[in-house]
Amino acid sequence: MPTASIGDITVGYDEAGDGDQALVLVHGHPFNRSMWQPQLERFGRPGLRVVAADLRGYGATSVVPGTTTFETFARDVIGLADHLNLGSFALGGLSMGGQIVMETYRLFPERITGLILADTSAQAETPASRTARRQLADRLETEGMGPYAEEVLTKMVAPSNIARLPEVADKVMLMMQQTPSAGAAAAMRGRSDRPDYLETLKSATVPALVVVGSEDDFTPIADAELMHNTLPSSTLAIIKGAAHMPNLEREDEFNAALDTFLLSLEQR
């Protein structure tokens, strides 16, 4: 696994392929870069360079306790892109990763050629959800990741897929259990203060792919439709039979939607 020194942290990342076109993928909470391994294997090729990194506080990247703002995450994304000499690139993320994608586009629109927003939402936190995020942060630091992982597995992966794809369920559970609790807590505090991104999407000048699992309770189809209808140029892909992790639960369907989108970017 290669690493990069980005500001005050060391970032662990994987990459595949090479060429002038690039795709950077941002994982969600409480996962790590390995959630994108099927996509690195599928899309890394001559002509397309695919990069997936661990966010600050997750996986093999440095943990900085306290609060990690979305602006900090976004600047880490750009810092790694600079380190890898990626001038412009398509940027995709799932769940919290999708929100970090929107923050990155808000701050650095000139660097982004296309947006992939998977199982995420653009609306700001409500007062109730802001409080819940902060309470979860405190709980993760007190209890560790184990109890939380047990509680949310059936929302991350559809129950039918836990039975049908036990290796996927095991992978998702292991990622959650191995996440540093201090890093996850810092992200939750930052996430509680994230802005509304609908205005950012409304003014977007690049194409977008919006993806959502049909059984996703965390970020339902209505949230995906709102982003799709707000973006000036977007495609909506609803992945049937998937919950919050369609890139793992329905790998072929997710990859087909992403492949079509990437080909459209290449033709531009």
C-alpha positions as CSV (number, residue, x, y, z in Angstrom):
1,M,0.0,0.0,0.0
2,P,1.5,3.4,-1.0
3,T,1.3,6.3,1.4
4,A,1.6,10.1,0.9
5,S,2.4,12.9,3.3
6,I,-0.4,15.4,3.0
7,G,0.0,18.4,5.3
8,D,0.0,17.1,8.9
9,I,-1.1,13.5,8.1
10,T,0.0,10.4,6.2
11,V,-2.6,9.1,3.8
12,G,-2.9,5.4,2.7
13,Y,-4.2,4.9,-0.8
14,D,-4.5,2.4,-3.6
15,E,-4.5,3.1,-7.3
16,A,-4.9,1.2,-10.5
17,G,-4.5,2.0,-14.2
18,D,-2.8,5.0,-15.8
19,G,-3.4,7.7,-18.3
20,D,-4.7,11.2,-18.7
21,Q,-8.2,10.5,-17.3
22,A,-8.6,10.0,-13.6
23,L,-11.3,8.9,-11.1
24,V,-10.9,9.5,-7.4
25,L,-13.2,7.6,-5.1
26,V,-14.1,8.6,-1.5
27,H,-15.3,6.0,1.0
28,G,-18.2,6.5,3.4
29,H,-18.4,6.2,7.2
30,P,-17.4,3.9,8.9
31,F,-15.4,2.2,6.1
32,N,-12.1,2.5,4.4
33,R,-10.7,2.6,0.9
34,S,-11.1,-1.2,0.5
35,M,-14.8,-0.7,-0.1
36,W,-13.8,0.4,-3.6
37,Q,-11.6,-2.5,-4.5
38,P,-14.1,-4.0,-7.0
39,Q,-14.2,-0.6,-8.8
40,L,-10.4,-0.3,-8.8
41,E,-10.2,-3.8,-10.4
42,R,-12.9,-3.1,-12.9
43,F,-12.0,0.4,-14.0
44,G,-8.2,0.8,-13.5
45,R,-6.9,0.4,-17.1
46,P,-4.7,2.1,-19.7
47,G,-6.2,5.5,-20.2
48,L,-8.0,5.7,-16.8
49,R,-6.2,6.0,-13.4
50,V,-8.4,5.1,-10.4
51,V,-7.5,6.2,-6.9
52,A,-9.1,5.3,-3.6
53,A,-7.7,6.7,-0.3
54,D,-8.5,6.3,3.4
55,L,-10.0,9.4,4.8
56,R,-8.3,11.2,7.7
57,G,-9.1,9.1,10.8
58,Y,-10.0,5.9,8.8
59,G,-8.1,2.9,7.6
60,A,-4.4,3.4,7.3
61,T,-4.6,7.3,7.3
62,S,-3.6,9.3,10.4
63,V,-6.1,9.7,13.2
64,V,-6.6,13.3,14.4
65,P,-9.0,13.3,17.4
66,G,-11.5,16.0,18.0
67,T,-13.4,17.3,15.1
68,T,-12.7,16.9,11.4
69,T,-14.6,19.3,9.2
70,F,-15.7,18.5,5.7
71,E,-13.5,21.4,4.5
72,T,-10.5,19.5,6.0
73,F,-11.6,16.3,4.3
74,A,-12.0,18.2,1.0
75,R,-8.5,19.8,1.3
76,D,-7.1,16.3,2.0
77,V,-8.6,15.0,-1.3
78,I,-7.1,17.9,-3.2
79,G,-3.8,17.5,-1.4
80,L,-3.6,13.8,-2.5
81,A,-4.6,14.7,-6.0
82,D,-1.8,17.3,-6.1
83,H,0.7,14.7,-4.7
84,L,-0.4,12.3,-7.5
85,N,-0.2,15.0,-10.2
86,L,-3.9,14.8,-11.0
87,G,-4.8,18.1,-12.5
88,S,-8.5,17.4,-13.0
89,F,-10.5,14.3,-12.3
90,A,-13.9,12.7,-11.8
91,L,-14.8,12.5,-8.2
92,G,-17.1,10.0,-6.6
93,G,-18.2,9.1,-3.1
94,L,-20.7,7.0,-1.2
95,S,-22.7,8.3,1.8
96,M,-20.5,10.6,3.8
97,G,-18.0,10.3,1.0
98,G,-20.6,11.7,-1.4
99,Q,-21.0,14.7,0.9
100,I,-17.3,15.2,1.0
101,V,-17.4,15.1,-2.9
102,M,-19.9,17.9,-2.8
103,E,-17.8,19.9,-0.4
104,T,-14.8,19.4,-2.6
105,Y,-16.7,20.6,-5.6
106,R,-17.9,23.6,-3.7
107,L,-14.4,24.6,-2.9
108,F,-12.5,23.4,-6.0
109,P,-15.0,23.2,-8.9
110,E,-12.2,23.8,-11.4
111,R,-10.5,20.5,-10.5
112,I,-13.6,18.3,-11.0
113,T,-14.7,16.9,-14.4
114,G,-17.7,14.8,-13.2
115,L,-19.5,13.9,-10.0
116,I,-20.6,10.4,-8.7
117,L,-22.9,10.7,-5.8
118,A,-23.9,7.3,-4.4
119,D,-26.3,6.7,-1.5
120,T,-25.9,10.2,-0.1
121,S,-27.9,13.4,0.5
122,A,-27.3,17.0,-0.1
123,Q,-29.5,18.6,2.6
124,A,-27.9,20.0,5.8
125,E,-28.4,18.3,9.1
126,T,-31.6,19.1,11.0
127,P,-31.2,20.2,14.7
128,A,-32.3,16.7,15.7
129,S,-29.8,14.9,13.4
130,R,-27.0,17.3,14.4
131,T,-27.5,16.4,18.0
132,A,-27.7,12.7,17.1
133,R,-24.4,12.9,15.2
134,R,-22.7,14.5,18.2
135,Q,-24.1,11.9,20.6
136,L,-23.0,9.1,18.3
137,A,-19.5,10.6,18.3
138,D,-19.3,10.5,22.1
139,R,-20.7,7.0,22.1
140,L,-18.1,5.7,19.6
141,E,-15.3,7.1,21.7
142,T,-16.8,5.5,24.9
143,E,-17.9,2.1,23.5
144,G,-15.7,1.6,20.5
145,M,-17.0,0.5,17.1
146,G,-18.3,-3.0,17.9
147,P,-21.8,-2.2,19.2
148,Y,-22.5,0.4,16.5
149,A,-21.4,-2.0,13.8
150,E,-23.7,-4.7,15.0
151,E,-26.6,-2.2,15.1
152,V,-26.2,-0.8,11.6
153,L,-25.2,-3.9,9.5
154,T,-28.7,-4.6,8.3
155,K,-29.0,-1.0,7.1
156,M,-25.7,-1.0,5.4
157,V,-26.4,-4.3,3.6
158,A,-29.9,-5.4,2.8
159,P,-30.9,-8.5,5.0
160,S,-31.5,-10.5,1.9
161,N,-27.9,-9.8,0.7
162,I,-26.5,-10.7,4.1
163,A,-27.9,-14.2,3.5
164,R,-27.1,-14.3,-0.2
165,L,-23.7,-12.6,-0.1
166,P,-22.2,-13.5,3.3
167,E,-18.7,-12.5,2.1
168,V,-20.0,-8.9,1.4
169,A,-21.6,-8.7,4.8
170,D,-18.4,-10.0,6.5
171,K,-16.3,-7.4,4.6
172,V,-18.6,-4.5,5.6
173,M,-18.7,-5.7,9.2
174,L,-14.9,-6.0,9.4
175,M,-14.4,-2.5,7.9
176,M,-16.7,-1.0,10.5
177,Q,-15.1,-2.9,13.4
178,Q,-11.6,-2.0,12.3
179,T,-12.3,1.8,12.0
180,P,-10.5,3.8,14.7
181,S,-13.2,5.1,17.0
182,A,-11.5,8.5,17.5
183,G,-11.3,9.1,13.8
184,A,-15.0,8.1,13.2
185,A,-16.0,10.3,16.1
186,A,-14.1,13.3,14.7
187,A,-15.8,12.8,11.4
188,M,-19.3,12.7,13.0
189,R,-18.7,16.0,14.8
190,G,-17.6,17.6,11.5
191,R,-20.5,16.0,9.7
192,S,-23.0,17.5,12.1
193,D,-22.0,21.0,11.0
194,R,-22.0,20.4,7.2
195,P,-23.8,22.9,5.1
196,D,-26.6,22.4,2.6
197,Y,-25.2,21.5,-0.8
198,L,-28.3,22.0,-2.9
199,E,-27.2,25.4,-4.1
200,T,-23.8,23.9,-5.0
201,L,-25.5,21.2,-7.0
202,K,-27.9,23.7,-8.6
203,S,-24.9,25.6,-10.1
204,A,-22.8,22.6,-11.1
205,T,-21.4,22.8,-14.5
206,V,-20.2,19.2,-14.8
207,P,-22.1,16.0,-15.5
208,A,-23.2,13.9,-12.5
209,L,-24.2,10.3,-11.8
210,V,-26.6,9.8,-8.9
211,V,-26.8,6.3,-7.6
212,V,-29.0,4.8,-4.8
213,G,-29.9,1.4,-3.6
214,S,-33.7,0.7,-3.8
215,E,-33.7,-0.6,-0.2
216,D,-31.5,2.2,1.3
217,D,-33.0,3.4,4.6
218,F,-30.2,5.8,5.4
219,T,-30.4,7.8,2.2
220,P,-33.7,6.9,0.5
221,I,-34.6,7.2,-3.2
222,A,-36.3,10.6,-2.5
223,D,-32.9,12.1,-1.5
224,A,-31.3,10.8,-4.7
225,E,-34.2,12.2,-6.8
226,L,-33.8,15.6,-5.1
227,M,-30.2,15.7,-6.1
228,H,-31.0,14.4,-9.6
229,N,-33.7,17.1,-10.1
230,T,-31.4,19.8,-8.7
231,L,-28.3,19.1,-10.8
232,P,-28.4,20.7,-14.3
233,S,-27.0,17.6,-15.9
234,S,-27.3,14.2,-14.2
235,T,-28.3,10.6,-14.6
236,L,-30.1,8.7,-11.9
237,A,-29.4,5.0,-11.4
238,I,-31.6,3.1,-8.9
239,I,-29.9,-0.2,-8.0
240,K,-32.6,-2.8,-7.2
241,G,-32.0,-5.1,-4.3
242,A,-29.3,-3.0,-2.7
243,A,-29.3,-1.1,0.5
244,H,-26.6,1.4,1.4
245,M,-23.6,-0.4,-0.3
246,P,-24.7,-1.0,-3.9
247,N,-21.1,-1.1,-5.2
248,L,-20.7,-4.3,-3.1
249,E,-24.2,-5.7,-2.9
250,R,-24.9,-5.3,-6.7
251,E,-21.4,-4.9,-8.1
252,D,-22.3,-5.6,-11.7
253,E,-25.3,-3.2,-11.8
254,F,-23.3,-0.5,-10.1
255,N,-20.3,-0.9,-12.4
256,A,-22.5,-0.8,-15.4
257,A,-24.0,2.6,-14.4
258,L,-20.5,3.9,-13.6
259,D,-19.0,2.5,-16.9
260,T,-21.7,4.3,-18.9
261,F,-21.0,7.5,-17.1
262,L,-17.3,7.4,-17.4
263,L,-17.6,6.7,-21.1
264,S,-19.7,9.8,-21.5
265,L,-17.0,11.8,-19.7
266,E,-14.4,10.4,-22.1
267,Q,-16.5,11.4,-25.1
268,R,-16.7,15.0,-23.8
